[in-house]
Amino acid sequence: MNEPTNSTIDTATGLSAPAELSTERVKDIFTTIARKYELFNAVSSFGSYRRWLDGMMRQAPIMAHHDVLDIAGGTGDVSRWVARFHHPRHIQCTDLVPAMLDVARAHKARGDFGDVPIDFDVVDAQDIPYEDESYDIITMAYGIRNMPDRPRALAEMQRVLKPGGALVCLEFSTPPNPIWRALYTFYLKHLIPFWGGLITGDRSGFVYLAKSIRAFPDQQGLAKLMEDAGFVGITWKNYTGGIAAVHVAHKPN
Ligand SMILES: C[S@@+](CC[C@H](N)C(=O)[O-])C[C@H]1O[C@@H](n2cnc3c(N)ncnc32)[C@H](O)[C@@H]1O
C-alpha cells in the first residue's frame, strides 16, 4: 500500500489543499447526478464520447486471458466497451461512489456486459484494496482528474499491475491549436454548466467539471505524472483536436 503524498490538491484549481475537500465534493456531485450521468455525456459531447471510447479500445492492449481493473468505472461505460471489444477473462469495475456503481449493476442485470464475468466494488483509487501485481490491464476514463492525490493514485495503479501490464487512460486534455483551444474554453465555461444544469438539475457540479478540466495538466504533464509514478513507454493519442487524449503507460517487466 502506498502512503499519502504531500502533494494533494484542490482538483478544481490545481492548488495545494487537503484531500478531503476534493473527495467530499466529488462524492456529492456523482451521488447527485448518477442517474442522469449517461444522458449528460451523450448530449454534451455531441456523441463524441463514443468515438473516444472506440479509440481507447483500439489502443488498449487487452487480450482474452487478461484480468482487467476498471478504475473510476462509474456507471460502467468503459467496462461495457471492454467487454464488447476485447472479451477478457474478467473485469473488476470499481468506483468511489456507490450510486454510480448501482447504475452499472443495472446494466449487468440487463445483460449489457454479455457473458464476460464482471464484479463491482467501491474503491478509492488512491488506496486500492487489492494485492500487488494482480491485474494485466487497468482502464480509467475521466478518473484521475478528480483525484486530489494523483501521484499516490498512479503509484497504487502501478502496484496492482502485473510486470509488463498497462494503464490505459482516457481524459480531457488541451487542444494544441490556439483557436480550437479558445473555442473549447468558451464551451467549457459557458455551455457545459448550462447543459449540465438543464439535464441533471445540478449546475454547480458542472461548473466544477469545467474548472477541473481547465486546471488539469496537458498531455505532456499527465505523461510526466505517469513517468514519476514509475511507468515507462508512455504514448498518447489526441481525439477531437486534443479535447480528449488516451495515454497508454506500461509497468516495467
Ligand atoms: C466522469 S466519471 C467517469 C465514469 C466512467 N469512467 C465513464 O467513463 O463514464 C468520474 C468518476 O470518477 C469517480 N471517482 C472520483 N474520484 C475517485 C477516486 N478517488 N477513486 C475512484 N473513483 C473516483 C467518480 O465517482 C465518478 O464515477
The ligand as an SDF file (V2000), in Angstrom:
LIG
                    3D

 27 29  0  0  0  0  0  0  0  0999 V2000
  -16.6660   11.4660  -15.0220 C   0  0  0  0  0  0  0  0  0  0  0  0
  -16.9640    9.9870  -14.1460 S   0  0  0  0  0  0  0  0  0  0  0  0
  -16.3290    8.7710  -15.2500 C   0  0  0  0  0  0  0  0  0  0  0  0
  -17.0230    7.4460  -15.1210 C   0  0  0  0  0  0  0  0  0  0  0  0
  -16.6660    6.4250  -16.1890 C   0  0  0  0  0  0  0  0  0  0  0  0
  -15.2550    6.0940  -16.1610 N   0  0  0  0  0  0  0  0  0  0  0  0
  -17.0740    6.8940  -17.5720 C   0  0  0  0  0  0  0  0  0  0  0  0
  -16.2060    6.9290  -18.4480 O   0  0  0  0  0  0  0  0  0  0  0  0
  -18.2310    7.2040  -17.7670 O   0  0  0  0  0  0  0  0  0  0  0  0
  -15.7350   10.0960  -12.9130 C   0  0  0  0  0  0  0  0  0  0  0  0
  -15.8250    9.0020  -11.8960 C   0  0  0  0  0  0  0  0  0  0  0  0
  -14.6670    9.0440  -11.0800 O   0  0  0  0  0  0  0  0  0  0  0  0
  -15.0480    8.5930   -9.8110 C   0  0  0  0  0  0  0  0  0  0  0  0
  -14.0000    8.9560   -8.8570 N   0  0  0  0  0  0  0  0  0  0  0  0
  -13.6720   10.1950   -8.4370 C   0  0  0  0  0  0  0  0  0  0  0  0
  -12.6760   10.1370   -7.5480 N   0  0  0  0  0  0  0  0  0  0  0  0
  -12.3560    8.8300   -7.4050 C   0  0  0  0  0  0  0  0  0  0  0  0
  -11.4160    8.1200   -6.6190 C   0  0  0  0  0  0  0  0  0  0  0  0
  -10.5830    8.7540   -5.7810 N   0  0  0  0  0  0  0  0  0  0  0  0
  -11.3510    6.7780   -6.7400 N   0  0  0  0  0  0  0  0  0  0  0  0
  -12.1860    6.1250   -7.5640 C   0  0  0  0  0  0  0  0  0  0  0  0
  -13.1190    6.7390   -8.3250 N   0  0  0  0  0  0  0  0  0  0  0  0
  -13.2050    8.0730   -8.2490 C   0  0  0  0  0  0  0  0  0  0  0  0
  -16.3810    9.2820   -9.5980 C   0  0  0  0  0  0  0  0  0  0  0  0
  -17.1230    8.7030   -8.5640 O   0  0  0  0  0  0  0  0  0  0  0  0
  -17.0250    9.1280  -10.9690 C   0  0  0  0  0  0  0  0  0  0  0  0
  -17.8100    7.9770  -11.0530 O   0  0  0  0  0  0  0  0  0  0  0  0
  1  2  1  0
  2  3  1  0
  2 10  1  0
  3  4  1  0
  4  5  1  0
  5  6  1  0
  5  7  1  0
  7  8  2  0
  7  9  1  0
 10 11  1  0
 11 12  1  0
 11 26  1  0
 12 13  1  0
 13 14  1  0
 13 24  1  0
 14 15  1  0
 14 23  1  0
 15 16  2  0
 16 17  1  0
 17 18  1  0
 17 23  2  0
 18 19  1  0
 18 20  2  0
 20 21  1  0
 21 22  2  0
 22 23  1  0
 24 25  1  0
 24 26  1  0
 26 27  1  0
M  CHG  2   2   1   9  -1
M  END
$$$$
